[in-house]
């Protein structure tokens, strides 16, 4: 009964406009809608290389020119977003997230180049979204935090919340999707945050899973109104409820 009352309490919370949420973000997280320039661009490229090189489940070596081309292709105003997490003097950018508001029919065109597939090969993904009534969504192309800057929920909250706020207040879009590998910690965390696997494929011998949250407003209310300890307890309670008795 207490859990039901708590869930109802969350549902009654408002979705605050950017910068007005009761729980303030610690550290520096900047939302923009176009690629950065100069120092921040160099910092983002360096962070991107490091994130995907240092994780054993990716272990990828990305050339600078490929990253720059990807940014130019995927971060295009006004419907794109880019959130950067500040680092230190050595690493100006510690984390990043970018993507865009897209229609489901336009999704294959957006993601086919990154996955090395044809648009036709992704028709089943479009069908999955249509069956779930998702016409428009916020799609996250990239999300990563360098290992040395990880710790607690704040990096995830800081890189996630700004563009969810933007997506809802600017477009009233409430569906969100991204892909990852089941080996990534973000996979299990996302499943606790209301995302569900809806489609899978294989890219360069790696299993790739698309995770969809059809209505992220509950999640957004949580990250706007609850502190790290409250969220941790909430996630632990949700995990216990899922385990068979």
C-alpha positions as CSV (number, residue, x, y, z in Angstrom):
1,X,0.0,0.0,0.0
2,X,2.8,2.4,0.9
3,X,4.4,1.7,-2.5
4,X,1.2,2.4,-4.3
5,X,0.8,5.7,-2.5
6,X,4.4,6.7,-3.3
7,X,3.9,5.9,-7.0
8,X,0.7,8.0,-7.0
9,X,2.6,10.8,-5.4
10,X,5.2,10.7,-8.2
11,X,2.4,10.8,-10.8
12,X,1.0,14.0,-9.3
13,X,4.3,15.8,-9.5
14,X,4.6,18.4,-12.3
15,X,7.2,18.2,-15.1
16,X,9.3,21.3,-14.5
17,X,10.6,23.6,-17.2
18,X,14.4,23.5,-17.8
19,X,16.2,25.0,-14.8
20,X,13.2,25.0,-12.5
21,X,13.3,21.5,-11.1
22,X,13.5,21.2,-7.2
23,X,16.6,18.9,-7.5
24,X,19.4,20.9,-9.0
25,X,22.1,19.3,-11.1
26,X,25.5,19.1,-9.6
27,X,28.4,19.9,-11.8
28,X,28.3,21.5,-15.2
29,X,26.0,20.1,-17.9
30,X,25.3,22.1,-21.0
31,X,22.5,21.5,-23.5
32,X,22.9,22.8,-27.0
33,X,21.4,22.0,-30.4
34,X,24.4,22.2,-32.7
35,X,28.0,20.7,-32.6
36,X,30.5,22.5,-30.4
37,X,33.5,24.3,-31.7
38,X,37.2,24.9,-30.7
39,X,38.1,23.5,-27.3
40,X,34.8,21.8,-26.6
41,X,34.8,20.1,-30.0
42,X,38.3,18.8,-29.4
43,X,37.3,17.7,-25.9
44,X,34.2,15.9,-27.1
45,X,36.2,14.0,-29.8
46,X,38.8,13.0,-27.2
47,X,36.1,11.9,-24.7
48,X,34.3,9.9,-27.4
49,X,37.5,8.1,-28.3
50,X,38.3,7.3,-24.7
51,X,34.8,6.1,-23.8
52,X,34.7,3.5,-26.5
53,X,38.3,2.5,-26.2
54,X,38.4,1.9,-22.5
55,X,35.2,-0.3,-22.2
56,X,35.9,-4.0,-22.8
57,X,32.5,-4.6,-24.4
58,X,33.1,-2.0,-27.1
59,X,37.0,-1.8,-27.3
60,X,36.7,0.4,-30.4
61,X,39.2,2.8,-31.9
62,X,37.4,5.7,-33.6
63,X,39.2,7.9,-36.1
64,X,38.8,11.7,-35.5
65,X,37.4,12.3,-39.0
66,X,34.7,9.6,-38.5
67,X,33.6,11.2,-35.2
68,X,33.4,14.6,-36.8
69,X,31.4,13.3,-39.7
70,X,29.0,11.6,-37.3
71,X,28.5,14.8,-35.3
72,X,27.9,16.8,-38.5
73,X,25.3,14.3,-39.7
74,X,23.5,13.7,-36.4
75,X,23.6,17.0,-34.5
76,X,21.7,19.4,-36.8
77,X,19.5,22.2,-35.4
78,X,16.8,22.7,-34.4
79,X,15.6,19.2,-33.7
80,X,18.9,17.8,-32.4
81,X,20.3,18.0,-28.9
82,X,23.8,17.7,-27.5
83,X,24.5,17.6,-23.7
84,X,28.1,17.9,-22.5
85,X,29.4,17.1,-19.0
86,X,32.4,19.2,-18.0
87,X,35.5,17.4,-16.9
88,X,38.9,19.0,-15.9
89,X,41.9,20.7,-17.4
90,X,43.1,17.4,-19.0
91,X,39.7,16.3,-20.2
92,X,37.4,19.3,-20.8
93,X,34.5,17.0,-21.7
94,X,33.9,14.1,-19.3
95,X,30.6,12.8,-20.8
96,X,28.2,13.4,-23.7
97,X,24.8,12.6,-25.0
98,X,23.3,13.5,-28.4
99,X,20.4,12.7,-30.6
100,X,17.2,14.2,-32.1
101,X,13.5,14.3,-32.2
102,X,12.5,12.1,-35.2
103,X,9.5,10.5,-36.7
104,X,9.5,6.7,-36.7
105,X,9.5,6.6,-40.6
106,X,12.7,8.7,-40.6
107,X,14.6,6.6,-38.1
108,X,16.1,4.1,-40.6
109,X,17.6,6.9,-42.6
110,X,19.2,8.3,-39.4
111,X,20.7,5.1,-37.9
112,X,21.5,3.0,-41.0
113,X,24.9,4.7,-41.6
114,X,26.1,4.1,-38.0
115,X,25.0,0.4,-38.0
116,X,26.3,-0.3,-41.4
117,X,22.9,-1.5,-42.6
118,X,20.5,-0.5,-45.4
119,X,17.3,1.3,-44.5
120,X,15.3,-1.7,-45.7
121,X,17.0,-3.9,-43.1
122,X,15.5,-1.7,-40.4
123,X,11.9,-1.9,-41.6
124,X,11.1,-4.3,-38.8
125,X,12.1,-1.7,-36.2
126,X,9.7,0.8,-37.8
127,X,7.0,-1.9,-37.6
128,X,7.7,-2.5,-33.9
129,X,7.2,1.2,-33.2
130,X,4.0,1.4,-35.2
131,X,2.5,-1.5,-33.3
132,X,3.3,0.4,-30.1
133,X,1.7,3.5,-31.4
134,X,4.9,5.5,-31.4
135,X,4.8,8.1,-34.2
136,X,7.4,10.5,-33.0
137,X,10.2,9.9,-30.5
138,X,13.4,11.3,-29.0
139,X,16.2,9.2,-30.2
140,X,19.6,9.1,-28.5
141,X,22.4,8.3,-30.9
142,X,25.1,8.4,-28.2
143,X,25.5,8.4,-24.4
144,X,28.8,8.0,-22.6
145,X,30.8,8.9,-19.6
146,X,34.6,8.4,-19.2
147,X,35.4,5.9,-16.5
148,X,37.4,8.3,-14.3
149,X,34.3,10.6,-14.1
150,X,31.7,7.9,-13.4
151,X,30.3,7.4,-9.9
152,X,26.8,7.6,-8.5
153,X,23.7,8.7,-10.5
154,X,24.6,12.3,-11.1
155,X,26.4,11.8,-14.4
156,X,23.5,9.9,-15.8
157,X,20.9,12.4,-14.4
158,X,22.9,15.3,-15.7
159,X,23.3,14.0,-19.2
160,X,19.7,12.6,-19.4
161,X,17.5,15.2,-17.8
162,X,18.2,18.3,-20.0
163,X,17.1,16.7,-23.2
164,X,14.1,14.9,-21.8
165,X,12.9,18.3,-20.5
166,X,13.6,19.8,-23.9
167,X,11.8,17.0,-25.8
168,X,8.7,17.3,-23.6
169,X,8.4,21.1,-23.4
170,X,9.4,21.8,-27.0
171,X,7.6,19.0,-28.8
172,X,5.4,17.2,-26.3
173,X,7.2,14.0,-27.3
174,X,7.3,11.4,-24.6
175,X,8.8,8.3,-26.2
176,X,12.5,7.7,-26.1
177,X,14.8,5.1,-27.6
178,X,18.4,4.2,-27.9
179,X,20.5,1.1,-28.6
180,X,23.3,-0.6,-26.7
181,X,24.8,-4.0,-26.1
182,X,23.4,-6.1,-23.2
183,X,27.0,-6.3,-21.9
184,X,26.8,-2.5,-21.1
185,X,25.9,-1.4,-17.5
186,X,23.5,1.2,-19.1
187,X,21.4,-1.8,-20.4
188,X,20.5,-3.0,-16.9
189,X,20.1,0.6,-15.6
190,X,17.8,1.5,-18.4
191,X,15.6,-1.5,-17.8
192,X,15.2,-0.3,-14.2
193,X,14.2,3.1,-15.6
194,X,11.3,2.0,-17.7
195,X,13.1,1.0,-20.9
196,X,12.3,-2.3,-22.6
197,X,14.0,-4.3,-25.3
198,X,11.9,-4.1,-28.5
199,X,14.3,-5.1,-31.3
200,X,17.7,-6.7,-31.7
201,X,20.2,-7.1,-34.5
202,X,23.9,-7.9,-34.9
203,X,26.6,-5.3,-35.8
204,X,30.2,-6.5,-36.3
205,X,29.5,-9.7,-34.4
206,X,28.1,-7.7,-31.4
207,X,24.5,-8.1,-30.3
208,X,22.7,-4.7,-30.5
209,X,19.5,-4.2,-28.6
210,X,17.1,-1.2,-29.1
211,X,15.5,-0.1,-25.8
212,X,12.3,1.9,-25.8
213,X,10.6,3.9,-23.1
214,X,7.1,4.6,-24.6
215,X,6.4,7.3,-22.0
216,X,9.4,8.8,-20.2
217,X,7.3,11.4,-18.2
218,X,7.4,9.2,-15.1
219,X,11.2,8.9,-15.3
220,X,11.5,12.6,-15.9
221,X,9.5,13.4,-12.8
222,X,11.8,11.1,-10.8
223,X,15.0,12.7,-11.9
224,X,13.6,16.2,-11.4
225,X,12.2,15.7,-7.9
226,X,14.2,12.9,-6.2
227,X,17.8,13.0,-4.9
228,X,20.4,10.3,-5.6
229,X,19.7,8.3,-2.4
230,X,15.9,8.4,-3.0
231,X,16.3,7.2,-6.6
232,X,18.7,4.4,-5.5
233,X,16.2,3.2,-2.9
234,X,13.4,3.4,-5.5
235,X,15.3,1.4,-8.0
236,X,16.3,-1.2,-5.4
237,X,12.6,-1.5,-4.4
238,X,11.6,-1.9,-8.0
239,X,14.2,-4.6,-8.5
240,X,13.0,-6.5,-5.5
241,X,9.4,-6.4,-6.7
242,X,10.4,-8.0,-10.0
243,X,12.2,-11.0,-8.4
244,X,10.2,-14.2,-8.1
245,X,9.2,-15.0,-4.6
